[in-house]
Amino acid sequence: MLVRAPAGLSSLTTRCMRWSMPWQAPPPAKQSCSPDLTSSLSSSTSTGPHVPAANSGCRCCICWSTRVLKSSQVTAKECLASEVGLFSRRRPVDDLPARIAGFWLWWEQSGRSQAERTITGDLTAEDFAENMTRSLHAVGDLSWELAPGKVTKHLLVITPEGQAPKRALARRMIAAAPAADQSWSFTDTRPPVGDPESVTLGVEDAPEVRFADVSVSARRVGARFDVSVHHPEFASLPHEARQTITMLALDAALGEIATELWVGDIKVSDVPPLDGFGLSALRSVITDHAASWTNADGAPGWVMLEGETPQGPVLATAQVPLHPATAPTFETHVALTLPYAYRTERGYPAEESLEALRAAEDRLSAALGPNGRLVAHQSCAGQRTLHYYVDNTVPGVLDLIREVARSWGEGRASVIDTPDPAWNSTAHLRQ
C-alpha cells in the first residue's frame, strides 16, 4: 500500500484520482538520491582543466499530495477525498537530531506495525495517514509515501517534494533510519515505476488516463531536456489536473531525482507532438544521457565554459549536473577567491600559477572529505573563484576553507559563505 501526505500546508483541498498499476514482486532482500558563458563542449563530458582528486503484498494505492488526493485499488475501490489542515512552526535547529530520533523511535514502536496493518487492511488508511503525518511533522514539513520496494517488501519514502530548503532535512531523516531488512527500506527520493506505461489514473468526473497513451517530445538544451507532454484526455481536463498528471507521468518514468536533474522546462500540450514517443522511450533517452555525463568512477562529469565579462574573458569549469539534489546536505555556498600572480594574455592562470591553484584545490578537497564539494571554478582577470558547497552543520568546516585562504601565497585571498540550499549562487554556470 502506498500512502502519501502533504507537508507544511495550512489547508488542502483535494481532487480525487484513482491510480492503478500491476505491482511486481521484488526479489528477496539483501541483508545488510554572473558572466555570460557558453559551453565549449557541446555534447561530451570533460574533466576540465583540473578535477579534484519477497512479495510486497501491496494491492492498492492511497496517496495524499499537495496537488491531488489519489486513491485506488487494483480491484477498483472508490476514491477517498479529504481536506487536511496542517500547521507548522519554526523550531530551533539544535534539537533536530533529537526530533529525528524521536520519529524513528515512534516508527519502531508503533508506526511500522500501523503501516503493515494498513497494507493488510486491518487499519484504515485515513487513521494511519493522520498518525504518520503528525509524527513526521514533529520533525519538519516533509511529505511521505509508502510503496512496494525493489529489494524489500515495502518502501518508506520521505521526500522534500523537490523543495530545496527541505532536501537536507529529508536526507538526514533517511541517514538516521533503521537498517533495511526484508520488509522495509527507506529513501528520500521517489523511485520510478517498473513499467510506467502500465499505470492508469482514474480522474474524478473524467475518463481514465492510461500512461500508455502519453506522448512526449524532448529537446536537448544544454545538459537537460525540455519536454512536452500530451495525453488525449488533456483537452477535457482542467489545467491543474493536466499539470498533476504530467508530473506523475514523469516521476513514474524517471523517478523524482532524474526528473529534477535532467528535465528542464516542462510543457503540458493539448496537441500531440509530431515527433512524440512514449514514457519508456523517454526513460531510455534520459538514462543514456545521464550516463554520458558520468565519469568512469561514477562521479559527475565536468564541462568547460568560456565567456565575456566587463572585467574581461572568463574561463570556467562546472560539474554536470550542477544541482543541489546531488548533495542535499551541502546547503552553504562558499566562494574562495584566489588571486594568481602569473597570467596569460586573456587573464587566465599561466602554468606557474596553475600548479599552485591545483595544489590548493586538492588540499582543500582532501580536508573537506565527505563534508563539502568543489562544484565549479571560474578564472578571470587574475583571479580564480572556487565554488564549494559544504555541510555547515559539521563543526569547523568553514575554518578549513579559511585556512587555505590564509596560507595562499600569490595575493590576498577572500572567503564568502552564504546559505544557499537551492545552489542559486552557481546558477549562471548550470548547463
Sequence and secondary structure as in RCSB ss.txt:
>XXXX:A:sequence
MLVRAPAGLSSLTTRCMRWSMPWQAPPPAKQSCSPDLTSSLSSSTSTGPHVPAANSGCRCCICWSTRVLKSSQVT
AKECLASEVGLFSRRRPVDDLPARIAGFWLWWEQSGRSQAERTITGDLTAEDFAENMTRSLHAVGDLSWELAPGK
VTKHLLVITPEGQAPKRALARRMIAAAPAADQSWSFTDTRPPVGDPESVTLGVEDAPEVRFADVSVSARRVGARF
DVSVHHPEFASLPHEARQTITMLALDAALGEIATELWVGDIKVSDVPPLDGFGLSALRSVITDHAASWTNADGAP
GWVMLEGETPQGPVLATAQVPLHPATAPTFETHVALTLPYAYRTERGYPAEESLEALRAAEDRLSAALGPNGRLV
AHQSCAGQRTLHYYVDNTVPGVLDLIREVARSWGEGRASVIDTPDPAWNSTAHLRQ
>XXXX:A:secstr
 EEEE  S S EE  EEEEE               EEEES SSS B  S          EEEEE SS EEEEETT
       EE        GGGHHHHHHHHHHHIIIIIHHHHHHHHHTSS HHHHHHHHHHHHHTT S EEEEEE S
SSSEEEEEE TT HHHHHHHHHHHHTS    SSEEEESS    SSGGG EEEETTS EEEGGG EEEEEEETTEE
EEEEE GGGGGS HHHHHHHHHHHHHHHH HHHHHHHEEEEEEESS  TT B HHHHHHHHHHHHHHTB TTS B
EEEEEEEEETTEEEEEEEEES  GGGSTT  EEEEEEEE S B TTS B HHHHHHHHHHHHHHHHHHGGGEEEE
EEEEETTEEEEEEEE TTSTTHHHHHHHHHHT SSS  EEEEEE TT GGGGGG  
